[in-house]
Amino acid sequence: MILQETFTLTNGVRIPKLGLGTWMIPDGEAAQVVRDAVEVGYRHFDTAQAYANERGVGEGLRAGGVPRDQFFVTTKLAAECKSYAEARDRIDGSLAALGLDQIDLMLIHSPQPWSEFRAGRHFHEGNLEAWRALEEAYGAGKLRAIGVSNFERDDLDNLLDNGAVKPMVNQILAHVSNTPFDLIDYSRSKGLLVEAYSPVAHGAMLNNLELMALAEKYDVGIPQICIRYCLQLGLLPLPKTVNPKHMRGNATLDFEISDADMAILKNAKAIEDYGEANMFPVFGKKRQIDSATLEG
């Protein structure tokens, strides 16, 4: 079963191949969602300071009755945090909010603050400051692994060339019709595992006629096709759902997409409309919004 399979990071840490994303799950509801997921069999949970639900995620894990060494928790340093001192304090804040002595993986959420996402500046100095705090926490045993999210090649090179510890993960937007193969290949060439958030394109793939036909062919749902696609590319998908039935479906992946069908999916027409998610920077629109609702 996919929920029992793992990837191995460059430092030897094993990370479950499928995780549950928790973006836009309110803190007061996160504990029950996590408990439901634990009952289904999930052991990998992805949150962020920007999601404002670390407390609920931690509560759900403690209530789930699973020993600490059997679950994997990822959180992310706020995108606006570009100083060593603030990053150091925020790392301790996440540990306290989650109620953990150690976080399995912590990422810099974005190379730019959300209000300036992909606007041209790289914030190299600020990212190095934040990275230094992550390196320090990693060395102190507060974090088992460290990495980045939404980083492009220039942003990665900044840390690779100037940091003391190489990033172990790059978590990016990747799904059928929007798969940044060049960035994926480059990240891998530098030893990073690539994670795929929004593998179902925030639901935008659910009405895709081409995917409907493939789902019927394999006798599965469209989300299963999307998640399996990511896995067959060697990516770690992080689908989000609050529905236990959908959690089970997303983890029922005991089929293989043929090479011919993978080629079709790799060349699928790019999505131009993400629906309600259009307002978020990572889906293409650069506008200043409340960072507590940001994706990725």
C-alpha positions in Angstrom: 0.0 0.0 0.0 1.4 3.4 -1.0 0.8 4.8 2.6 3.5 2.4 3.8 6.1 3.2 1.1 8.8 5.8 1.6 11.4 7.9 -0.2 14.8 8.4 1.4 16.3 11.9 1.6 20.0 12.6 1.1 20.6 12.5 4.9 19.0 9.1 5.2 15.7 10.3 6.6 12.8 8.3 5.3 9.6 10.2 4.2 6.3 8.6 3.3 5.6 8.7 -0.4 2.1 10.2 0.0 1.1 13.0 2.4 -2.0 14.8 3.4 -2.0 18.6 2.6 -3.8 20.8 5.2 -4.0 24.1 3.3 -7.2 26.0 4.1 -8.3 23.6 6.9 -9.2 25.9 9.9 -7.3 25.2 13.0 -10.4 24.2 14.9 -11.2 21.5 12.3 -7.6 20.3 11.6 -7.4 17.9 14.6 -10.4 15.9 13.4 -9.2 15.8 9.8 -5.8 14.5 11.0 -7.4 11.9 13.2 -9.5 10.7 10.3 -6.5 10.5 8.1 -4.5 8.6 10.8 -7.3 6.1 11.0 -7.2 5.7 7.2 -3.5 5.0 7.4 -1.8 8.4 6.6 1.4 9.0 8.4 2.7 12.1 6.5 1.1 15.5 7.2 2.0 18.8 5.6 1.2 22.2 7.2 2.7 25.7 7.4 2.9 28.7 9.6 0.8 30.5 6.9 -2.0 28.0 7.2 -2.5 28.9 10.9 -3.4 25.4 11.8 -0.2 23.9 13.2 -1.8 23.7 16.7 -4.8 21.7 15.3 -2.5 19.4 13.3 -0.4 18.6 16.4 -3.6 18.0 18.5 -4.9 15.5 15.9 -1.6 13.6 15.8 -1.5 13.3 19.6 -5.2 12.2 19.7 -4.6 9.6 16.9 -2.7 7.3 19.1 0.2 6.7 16.7 3.7 6.6 18.2 5.7 9.7 17.4 8.3 7.8 15.4 5.6 6.5 13.0 4.4 9.8 11.6 6.1 12.5 9.6 5.3 16.2 9.9 6.3 19.0 7.5 5.8 22.7 8.2 7.0 25.8 6.5 8.6 29.0 7.5 6.5 32.0 6.6 7.3 33.5 3.2 7.7 36.9 4.6 10.4 35.8 7.1 13.7 36.8 5.6 15.9 37.4 8.7 17.9 35.0 10.9 16.4 36.2 14.2 12.8 36.0 13.1 13.3 32.6 11.5 14.9 31.3 14.7 12.0 32.5 16.7 9.4 31.2 14.2 11.0 27.7 14.2 10.6 27.5 18.0 7.1 28.9 17.5 6.2 26.0 15.2 7.6 23.4 17.6 5.5 24.9 20.4 2.3 25.2 18.2 2.6 21.6 17.0 3.5 20.4 20.5 6.6 18.6 19.2 10.2 18.3 20.3 11.3 17.8 16.7 9.8 18.6 13.3 10.6 16.1 10.6 10.9 18.6 7.7 10.8 22.4 7.6 10.8 24.4 4.4 11.2 28.0 3.5 7.7 28.5 2.0 8.6 30.8 -0.8 11.7 32.6 -2.1 9.7 35.9 -2.1 7.1 37.3 0.3 3.7 36.5 -1.2 3.1 40.2 -2.1 6.2 40.0 -4.3 5.9 36.4 -5.5 7.6 36.0 -8.9 7.8 39.8 -9.3 11.5 39.8 -10.2 13.4 40.0 -6.9 15.0 36.9 -5.5 15.7 38.0 -1.9 19.0 36.0 -1.9 20.3 37.6 1.2 17.1 37.2 3.2 16.8 33.6 2.1 20.3 32.9 3.3 19.5 34.4 6.6 16.4 32.2 7.0 18.4 29.2 5.8 21.0 29.8 8.4 18.4 29.6 11.1 17.1 26.3 9.6 20.6 24.9 9.4 21.2 25.8 13.1 17.9 24.2 14.1 18.8 21.1 12.0 22.2 20.9 13.7 20.6 21.2 17.1 18.2 18.3 16.3 15.1 20.4 16.3 14.6 19.5 12.6 15.3 16.2 11.0 15.5 17.6 7.5 15.3 21.0 5.8 14.3 22.3 2.4 12.4 24.8 0.4 9.1 25.4 -1.4 8.4 27.2 -4.7 12.1 27.8 -5.3 13.3 28.2 -8.9 16.8 27.5 -10.2 18.4 30.8 -9.2 16.9 30.6 -5.7 18.2 27.0 -5.3 21.7 28.0 -6.5 21.9 30.7 -3.9 21.5 28.2 -1.1 23.5 25.5 -2.8 26.4 27.8 -3.4 26.4 29.7 -0.1 24.8 27.5 2.5 26.5 25.0 4.8 23.8 22.3 4.4 22.2 21.5 1.0 18.4 21.6 0.8 16.9 18.1 0.8 13.4 18.9 -0.6 11.8 21.3 -3.1 8.0 21.4 -2.8 6.4 22.9 -5.9 3.2 23.2 -7.8 3.1 20.2 -10.1 0.2 18.4 -11.7 -1.1 17.1 -15.0 -0.9 20.0 -17.5 1.5 21.9 -15.4 4.6 19.9 -14.7 7.8 22.0 -14.6 10.1 19.2 -15.9 13.2 21.4 -16.2 12.9 22.5 -12.5 12.2 19.0 -11.4 15.2 17.6 -13.2 17.5 20.4 -11.9 16.3 19.9 -8.3 16.9 16.1 -8.6 20.4 16.7 -10.1 21.3 18.5 -6.9 20.0 15.7 -4.7 16.6 17.2 -3.8 13.4 15.2 -3.5 10.6 17.1 -5.4 7.2 17.2 -3.7 4.0 18.1 -5.7 1.4 20.2 -3.9 -2.0 20.6 -5.5 -1.6 17.4 -7.6 -5.3 17.7 -8.6 -4.8 21.4 -9.5 -6.9 22.5 -6.6 -9.8 20.6 -8.2 -9.4 22.2 -11.7 -8.7 18.8 -13.3 -11.9 17.2 -12.1 -13.9 18.3 -15.2 -11.1 17.5 -17.7 -12.6 15.3 -20.5 -9.3 13.7 -21.3 -8.8 12.7 -17.7 -12.3 11.5 -17.4 -11.7 9.1 -20.3 -8.4 7.8 -18.7 -10.1 7.4 -15.3 -12.8 5.3 -16.9 -10.2 3.2 -18.7 -8.4 2.4 -15.5 -11.6 2.2 -13.4 -10.4 4.8 -11.0 -11.3 8.5 -10.1 -9.6 11.5 -11.7 -7.8 12.3 -8.4 -6.2 8.8 -8.5 -5.0 9.4 -12.0 -3.5 12.7 -11.0 -1.8 11.4 -7.9 -0.5 8.2 -9.7 0.9 10.4 -12.4 3.0 12.3 -9.9 4.2 9.1 -8.3 5.3 7.6 -11.6 7.3 10.8 -12.2 9.1 10.2 -8.9 7.3 13.1 -7.2 5.8 13.0 -3.7 2.2 14.2 -4.0 0.4 16.1 -1.2 -3.4 15.9 -2.0 -5.7 17.8 0.4 -9.1 16.6 1.4 -11.2 16.6 4.6 -13.3 13.7 3.5 -12.2 10.3 4.8 -13.8 8.6 1.8 -11.7 10.7 -0.5 -8.6 10.1 1.7 -9.0 6.4 1.1 -9.6 6.9 -2.6 -6.5 9.1 -2.9 -4.4 6.3 -1.4 -5.9 3.5 -3.5 -3.2 3.5 -6.2 -2.6 -0.1 -7.0 -2.6 0.4 -10.7 0.0 1.7 -13.2 -0.5 4.2 -16.0 1.0 3.0 -19.3 3.9 4.7 -20.9 1.6 5.8 -23.8 -0.9 7.3 -21.4 1.8 9.0 -19.3 3.0 10.6 -22.5 -0.5 12.0 -23.1 -0.6 13.3 -19.5 2.8 14.9 -19.8 1.7 16.8 -22.9 -1.8 17.8 -21.6 -2.9 21.3 -22.4 -1.9 23.8 -19.7 -4.6 25.0 -17.3 -5.5 28.7 -17.6 -8.3 28.8 -15.0 -7.9 27.4 -11.5 -11.3 28.7 -10.5 -11.5 30.1 -7.0 -7.7 29.5 -6.6 -6.9 32.1 -9.3 -6.5 34.7 -6.6 -3.5 33.0 -5.0 0.0 33.9 -6.2 1.2 30.3 -6.8 -1.7 29.8 -9.3 -0.7 32.8 -11.4 -2.1 36.0 -10.0 0.3 38.3 -8.1 -1.8 40.2 -5.7 -1.4 41.0 -2.0 -3.7 38.9 0.1 -3.8 37.6 3.6 -0.9 35.2 4.0 -2.9 32.9 6.2 -4.7 31.6 3.2 -1.8 31.1 0.9 -1.1 27.8 -0.9 1.9 25.6 -1.3 
